[in-house]
C-alpha cells in the first residue's frame, strides 16, 4: 500500500494522527487564490535590456581603461 507498510500499521497511524491533530478548514478565498497561483503562469513579465544601454556601459569601460593607461604611461615617462 504505502511503500511496503502493512495496512493495519497505516490505519493505526491515521487514527493516531486523527486524535492528535485538530482538523483545519482554510478560508475559501485563500484556497481559491492558492489554486489560481499554482495553476496559472505568473503575470510578471521581465523586460530585457536594450542594446543601447549595454553599448553605453562598454564605452564607459573603454574610456576608463584608456584613462588609466594614459595616466600609467605619463607616470612611467616621468621616471
C-alpha positions as CSV (number, residue, x, y, z in Angstrom):
1,X,0.0,0.0,0.0
2,X,2.4,2.8,1.2
3,X,5.9,1.8,0.5
4,X,5.5,-1.7,1.8
5,X,3.8,-0.8,5.1
6,X,1.1,-3.1,6.4
7,X,-2.5,-1.9,6.0
8,X,-3.1,-2.2,9.8
9,X,0.0,0.0,10.5
10,X,-1.2,2.7,8.2
11,X,-4.7,2.6,9.6
12,X,-3.3,2.8,13.2
13,X,-1.1,5.8,12.2
14,X,-4.0,7.6,10.6
15,X,-6.1,7.0,13.8
16,X,-3.3,8.4,16.0
17,X,-3.0,11.5,13.8
18,X,-6.8,12.0,13.8
19,X,-6.9,12.1,17.6
20,X,-3.7,14.1,18.0
21,X,-4.2,16.8,15.3
22,X,-7.2,19.1,15.0
23,X,-8.7,19.4,11.6
24,X,-8.1,22.7,9.7
25,X,-10.6,24.2,7.3
26,X,-8.8,27.1,5.4
27,X,-10.9,30.0,4.2
28,X,-12.3,29.5,0.7
29,X,-10.8,32.8,-0.7
30,X,-7.3,31.5,0.4
31,X,-7.8,28.2,-1.3
32,X,-9.1,29.8,-4.5
33,X,-6.1,32.2,-4.5
34,X,-3.7,29.4,-3.9
35,X,-5.2,27.3,-6.7
36,X,-5.0,30.2,-9.1
37,X,-1.3,30.8,-8.3
38,X,-0.4,27.2,-8.7
39,X,-2.3,26.6,-12.0
40,X,-1.7,29.9,-13.9
41,X,1.6,31.3,-15.0
42,X,2.8,34.4,-13.2
43,X,1.7,37.8,-14.5
44,X,5.2,39.3,-14.1
45,X,7.0,40.0,-17.4
46,X,10.7,40.7,-17.1
47,X,12.0,43.1,-19.7
48,X,15.3,42.6,-21.4
49,X,18.0,45.2,-21.5
50,X,18.2,47.2,-24.7
51,X,21.4,47.1,-26.7
52,X,21.7,50.8,-26.3
53,X,22.2,50.5,-22.5
54,X,24.9,47.9,-22.8
55,X,26.7,50.0,-25.5
56,X,27.0,52.9,-23.1
57,X,28.4,50.6,-20.5
58,X,31.1,49.4,-22.9
59,X,32.1,52.9,-23.9
60,X,32.4,54.0,-20.2
61,X,34.6,51.0,-19.5
62,X,36.8,51.7,-22.6
63,X,37.1,55.3,-21.5
64,X,38.1,54.4,-18.0
65,X,40.7,51.9,-19.3
66,X,42.1,54.4,-21.7
67,X,42.3,57.0,-19.0
68,X,44.2,54.6,-16.7
69,X,46.6,53.6,-19.5
70,X,47.4,57.3,-20.2
71,X,48.0,58.1,-16.5
72,X,50.2,55.0,-16.2
73,X,52.2,55.9,-19.3
74,X,52.6,59.5,-18.0
75,X,53.9,58.4,-14.6
76,X,56.3,56.0,-16.3
77,X,57.7,58.6,-18.6
78,X,58.5,60.9,-15.7
79,X,60.9,58.4,-14.1
